[in-house]
Each structure stands twice: as C-alpha cells, then as structure tokens.
Amino acid sequence: MDDAGLIARPVVDVSQDGRGTFITLTGEIDVSASGDLADAVAQAEKASRRTSVDASGITFMDSSGIALLARLATRTPGPLRVIDPPEVVRFLLDVTRIGDMVEIVEGGAPDPDTEPFSAA
C-alpha cells in the first residue's frame, strides 16, 4: 500500500537499447500484472540480449513475479540482473533458490561504460 493507504497498482515497463532489455517493476507485482509480465518476457526473449530488472520499486510480490524472474533467468542471455531488490523480493529469491540463477546489483543500474548489458 502507498502512503494514502491505497493498493499500489503494478507497473511493468520494458525498454531496450543496443545493450539489452531493461524491465522496471513497480508496486504490487501479483496475478493482476500477469499479462504485462508475460509481455515483458516475450519482449526480452525476442530481443535475445542481456536483461536487467529494476526491482527497487516493488512493494509486494507473489508467485507471478517470481515466475517472471525464473523465466527471464532461463530464457534470456544472462545472467539476469536484478537491481536493488527490496527485502520481500530477496526473501522470495532465497526461498525459491532463483537467487542462485541471478546477479543481484546494489546501488542502481550498472554503468553502461563498464558493465555492458549484452551477453559476452
């Protein structure tokens, strides 16, 4: 919930450039976002480049969100980067062991000059 006591609507934003696919997840990532999550996976698969997920704005995540991360980790060149995951996401990554398949990045998005998105 946000400061006004309202449920934080899930937002799934996908962008791409020459370095890779960047997915930003915001709010409560749950079954109500499943269509947007499936679209994000499809776009990342089609681009066939390294994918990064900005998780810093997630306030809640259920199995729909964890399934997104698992699909991205196994279907895109990797490893998948998960940027600034909050505690709720870290817990799910640990419990499901998907955390073993991803690279956690602290402190924001990687510097494109020193850490390219594209797989080697």
DRENPA-3360 file (N, C-alpha, C; in nm, 2 decimals, always signed):
BEGIN
1 = MDDAGLIA = +0.08/-0.12/+0.00/+0.00/+0.00/+0.00/+0.09/+0.12/+0.00 ~ +0.04/+0.23/-0.06/+0.11/+0.35/-0.06/+0.08/+0.43/+0.06 ~ +0.13/+0.56/+0.07/+0.11/+0.64/+0.19/-0.03/+0.68/+0.21 ~ -0.11/+0.68/+0.11/-0.25/+0.71/+0.13/-0.34/+0.59/+0.16 ~ -0.28/+0.48/+0.18/-0.35/+0.35/+0.22/-0.41/+0.28/+0.10 ~ -0.37/+0.32/-0.02/-0.42/+0.26/-0.14/-0.33/+0.15/-0.19 ~ -0.38/+0.05/-0.26/-0.30/-0.05/-0.31/-0.22/+0.00/-0.42 ~ -0.09/-0.03/-0.42/+0.00/+0.02/-0.53/-0.02/-0.06/-0.65;
9 = RPVVDVSQ = -0.08/+0.00/-0.76/-0.10/-0.08/-0.88/+0.03/-0.12/-0.94 ~ +0.03/-0.24/-1.00/+0.15/-0.29/-1.06/+0.18/-0.22/-1.19 ~ +0.31/-0.18/-1.20/+0.35/-0.12/-1.33/+0.47/-0.20/-1.38 ~ +0.46/-0.24/-1.51/+0.57/-0.32/-1.57/+0.61/-0.24/-1.70 ~ +0.73/-0.19/-1.69/+0.78/-0.10/-1.80/+0.90/-0.17/-1.87 ~ +0.90/-0.18/-2.00/+1.01/-0.25/-2.07/+1.07/-0.15/-2.17 ~ +1.20/-0.14/-2.16/+1.27/-0.06/-2.26/+1.39/-0.14/-2.31 ~ +1.44/-0.10/-2.43/+1.55/-0.17/-2.49/+1.64/-0.07/-2.56;
17 = DGRGTFIT = +1.77/-0.10/-2.56/+1.86/-0.02/-2.64/+1.97/-0.12/-2.69 ~ +2.08/-0.07/-2.74/+2.18/-0.16/-2.80/+2.25/-0.25/-2.70 ~ +2.23/-0.22/-2.57/+2.30/-0.30/-2.47/+2.21/-0.41/-2.42 ~ +2.08/-0.40/-2.43/+1.99/-0.51/-2.37/+1.85/-0.46/-2.34 ~ +1.78/-0.54/-2.26/+1.65/-0.51/-2.22/+1.65/-0.47/-2.08 ~ +1.57/-0.37/-2.05/+1.56/-0.32/-1.91/+1.41/-0.32/-1.87 ~ +1.38/-0.39/-1.77/+1.24/-0.40/-1.72/+1.24/-0.34/-1.58 ~ +1.14/-0.25/-1.56/+1.12/-0.18/-1.43/+0.99/-0.23/-1.38;
25 = LTGEIDVS = +0.99/-0.28/-1.26/+0.87/-0.33/-1.19/+0.85/-0.24/-1.07 ~ +0.72/-0.19/-1.06/+0.68/-0.10/-0.95/+0.55/-0.14/-0.89 ~ +0.54/-0.12/-0.76/+0.41/-0.15/-0.70/+0.40/-0.30/-0.65 ~ +0.27/-0.35/-0.65/+0.24/-0.48/-0.61/+0.24/-0.57/-0.73 ~ +0.35/-0.65/-0.74/+0.36/-0.74/-0.86/+0.29/-0.87/-0.82 ~ +0.17/-0.89/-0.87/+0.09/-1.00/-0.84/+0.02/-1.05/-0.97 ~ -0.08/-1.14/-0.95/-0.15/-1.20/-1.06/-0.22/-1.10/-1.15 ~ -0.26/-0.98/-1.09/-0.32/-0.88/-1.17/-0.23/-0.82/-1.28;
33 = ASGDLADA = -0.10/-0.84/-1.27/+0.00/-0.80/-1.37/+0.05/-0.91/-1.46 ~ -0.02/-1.03/-1.45/+0.04/-1.14/-1.52/+0.04/-1.12/-1.68 ~ -0.05/-1.05/-1.73/-0.05/-1.02/-1.88/+0.07/-0.94/-1.91 ~ +0.09/-0.83/-1.83/+0.21/-0.74/-1.86/+0.34/-0.81/-1.83 ~ +0.34/-0.90/-1.73/+0.46/-0.98/-1.71/+0.50/-1.07/-1.82 ~ +0.39/-1.14/-1.88/+0.41/-1.23/-1.99/+0.46/-1.15/-2.11 ~ +0.41/-1.03/-2.14/+0.45/-0.95/-2.25/+0.60/-0.91/-2.23 ~ +0.64/-0.88/-2.10/+0.78/-0.84/-2.07/+0.87/-0.95/-2.11;
41 = VAQAEKAS = +0.83/-1.08/-2.07/+0.92/-1.19/-2.10/+0.93/-1.21/-2.25 ~ +0.82/-1.20/-2.32/+0.82/-1.21/-2.47/+0.91/-1.11/-2.53 ~ +0.90/-0.99/-2.49/+0.99/-0.88/-2.55/+1.14/-0.91/-2.52 ~ +1.17/-0.96/-2.40/+1.30/-0.99/-2.37/+1.36/-1.11/-2.44 ~ +1.27/-1.21/-2.46/+1.31/-1.33/-2.54/+1.34/-1.29/-2.68 ~ +1.25/-1.21/-2.74/+1.26/-1.17/-2.88/+1.39/-1.09/-2.90 ~ +1.42/-1.00/-2.81/+1.55/-0.92/-2.82/+1.67/-1.00/-2.81 ~ +1.66/-1.11/-2.74/+1.78/-1.20/-2.72/+1.90/-1.13/-2.68;
49 = RRTSVDAS = +1.89/-1.04/-2.58/+2.00/-0.97/-2.52/+2.00/-0.98/-2.37 ~ +2.10/-0.95/-2.30/+2.11/-0.95/-2.16/+1.99/-0.86/-2.10 ~ +1.93/-0.91/-2.00/+1.82/-0.84/-1.94/+1.85/-0.80/-1.79 ~ +1.80/-0.68/-1.76/+1.81/-0.63/-1.62/+1.67/-0.60/-1.57 ~ +1.65/-0.62/-1.45/+1.52/-0.59/-1.39/+1.54/-0.50/-1.27 ~ +1.48/-0.38/-1.28/+1.49/-0.28/-1.17/+1.38/-0.32/-1.07 ~ +1.41/-0.38/-0.96/+1.31/-0.42/-0.86/+1.29/-0.32/-0.74 ~ +1.36/-0.21/-0.75/+1.36/-0.12/-0.63/+1.23/-0.07/-0.60;
57 = GITFMDSS = +1.13/-0.06/-0.69/+1.00/+0.00/-0.66/+0.89/-0.10/-0.62 ~ +0.93/-0.23/-0.61/+0.84/-0.33/-0.57/+0.80/-0.32/-0.42 ~ +0.67/-0.32/-0.40/+0.62/-0.32/-0.26/+0.56/-0.46/-0.21 ~ +0.53/-0.54/-0.31/+0.48/-0.68/-0.28/+0.51/-0.76/-0.41 ~ +0.53/-0.89/-0.39/+0.55/-0.98/-0.50/+0.49/-1.12/-0.46 ~ +0.41/-1.17/-0.55/+0.36/-1.31/-0.53/+0.43/-1.40/-0.63 ~ +0.38/-1.52/-0.65/+0.44/-1.62/-0.74/+0.44/-1.57/-0.88 ~ +0.35/-1.48/-0.92/+0.36/-1.43/-1.06/+0.49/-1.36/-1.09;
65 = GIALLARL = +0.53/-1.28/-0.99/+0.65/-1.20/-1.01/+0.78/-1.29/-1.01 ~ +0.77/-1.39/-0.91/+0.89/-1.48/-0.90/+0.90/-1.57/-1.03 ~ +0.78/-1.60/-1.09/+0.78/-1.68/-1.21/+0.84/-1.60/-1.33 ~ +0.81/-1.47/-1.33/+0.87/-1.38/-1.43/+1.02/-1.39/-1.42 ~ +1.08/-1.37/-1.30/+1.22/-1.37/-1.28/+1.28/-1.51/-1.32 ~ +1.21/-1.62/-1.29/+1.26/-1.75/-1.33/+1.26/-1.77/-1.48 ~ +1.16/-1.72/-1.54/+1.15/-1.73/-1.69/+1.26/-1.65/-1.76 ~ +1.28/-1.53/-1.71/+1.38/-1.44/-1.76/+1.52/-1.50/-1.74;
73 = ATRTPGPL = +1.54/-1.56/-1.62/+1.67/-1.62/-1.59/+1.71/-1.73/-1.68 ~ +1.61/-1.81/-1.73/+1.63/-1.93/-1.81/+1.61/-1.91/-1.96 ~ +1.55/-1.80/-2.00/+1.52/-1.78/-2.14/+1.59/-1.66/-2.20 ~ +1.67/-1.59/-2.13/+1.74/-1.47/-2.19/+1.89/-1.49/-2.16 ~ +1.98/-1.44/-2.25/+2.12/-1.44/-2.23/+2.15/-1.38/-2.09 ~ +2.24/-1.44/-2.02/+2.25/-1.39/-1.88/+2.39/-1.38/-1.83 ~ +2.40/-1.37/-1.70/+2.29/-1.39/-1.61/+2.19/-1.27/-1.60 ~ +2.07/-1.30/-1.56/+1.97/-1.19/-1.54/+2.02/-1.11/-1.42;
81 = RVIDPPEV = +2.01/-0.97/-1.44/+2.05/-0.88/-1.33/+1.92/-0.84/-1.26 ~ +1.92/-0.84/-1.13/+1.81/-0.79/-1.05/+1.86/-0.67/-0.97 ~ +1.81/-0.55/-1.00/+1.87/-0.43/-0.94/+1.79/-0.39/-0.82 ~ +1.87/-0.37/-0.71/+1.81/-0.32/-0.58/+1.68/-0.38/-0.54 ~ +1.68/-0.52/-0.53/+1.56/-0.58/-0.48/+1.53/-0.55/-0.33 ~ +1.41/-0.52/-0.30/+1.37/-0.50/-0.16/+1.37/-0.63/-0.09 ~ +1.35/-0.63/+0.04/+1.36/-0.75/+0.13/+1.26/-0.85/+0.08 ~ +1.14/-0.81/+0.05/+1.03/-0.91/+0.00/+1.08/-0.99/-0.12;
89 = VRFLLDVT = +1.15/-0.92/-0.21/+1.20/-0.99/-0.33/+1.31/-1.08/-0.29 ~ +1.40/-1.03/-0.21/+1.52/-1.11/-0.17/+1.48/-1.24/-0.10 ~ +1.38/-1.23/-0.02/+1.32/-1.34/+0.06/+1.27/-1.45/-0.05 ~ +1.19/-1.40/-0.14/+1.14/-1.50/-0.24/+1.25/-1.56/-0.33 ~ +1.35/-1.48/-0.36/+1.46/-1.53/-0.44/+1.54/-1.64/-0.36 ~ +1.56/-1.61/-0.23/+1.63/-1.71/-0.15/+1.54/-1.84/-0.13 ~ +1.42/-1.83/-0.09/+1.33/-1.94/-0.07/+1.31/-2.03/-0.19 ~ +1.30/-1.97/-0.30/+1.28/-2.04/-0.43/+1.41/-2.09/-0.49;
97 = RIGDMVEI = +1.52/-2.04/-0.44/+1.66/-2.06/-0.49/+1.68/-2.00/-0.63 ~ +1.59/-1.92/-0.68/+1.61/-1.85/-0.80/+1.72/-1.75/-0.79 ~ +1.74/-1.71/-0.66/+1.86/-1.62/-0.64/+1.99/-1.68/-0.68 ~ +2.00/-1.81/-0.69/+2.12/-1.87/-0.74/+2.14/-1.86/-0.89 ~ +2.03/-1.82/-0.96/+2.03/-1.80/-1.10/+2.05/-1.66/-1.15 ~ +2.05/-1.56/-1.06/+2.05/-1.42/-1.10/+2.17/-1.35/-1.04 ~ +2.20/-1.24/-1.09/+2.30/-1.15/-1.03/+2.23/-1.03/-0.97 ~ +2.25/-1.02/-0.84/+2.20/-0.90/-0.76/+2.29/-0.78/-0.78;
105 = VEGGAPDP = +2.23/-0.67/-0.82/+2.31/-0.55/-0.83/+2.26/-0.45/-0.73 ~ +2.35/-0.40/-0.65/+2.31/-0.30/-0.55/+2.35/-0.16/-0.60 ~ +2.28/-0.06/-0.56/+2.32/+0.08/-0.59/+2.28/+0.13/-0.73 ~ +2.17/+0.07/-0.78/+2.12/+0.12/-0.91/+2.17/+0.04/-1.03 ~ +2.13/+0.09/-1.15/+2.16/+0.02/-1.27/+2.31/+0.02/-1.30 ~ +2.36/-0.08/-1.36/+2.50/-0.09/-1.39/+2.55/+0.02/-1.49 ~ +2.67/+0.06/-1.47/+2.73/+0.17/-1.56/+2.75/+0.11/-1.70 ~ +2.68/+0.16/-1.80/+2.69/+0.10/-1.93/+2.83/+0.11/-1.99;
113 = DTEPFSAA = +2.92/+0.20/-1.94/+3.05/+0.21/-1.99/+3.14/+0.10/-1.94 ~ +3.11/+0.05/-1.82/+3.20/-0.05/-1.76/+3.13/-0.19/-1.75 ~ +3.00/-0.19/-1.75/+2.92/-0.32/-1.74/+2.82/-0.33/-1.85 ~ +2.85/-0.38/-1.96/+2.76/-0.38/-2.07/+2.64/-0.48/-2.04 ~ +2.52/-0.45/-2.09/+2.41/-0.54/-2.08/+2.42/-0.66/-2.16 ~ +2.48/-0.65/-2.28/+2.48/-0.77/-2.37/+2.56/-0.88/-2.32 ~ +2.52/-1.00/-2.35/+2.60/-1.12/-2.31/+2.73/-1.12/-2.39 ~ +2.83/-1.18/-2.32/+2.96/-1.19/-2.39/+2.96/-1.29/-2.49;
% end
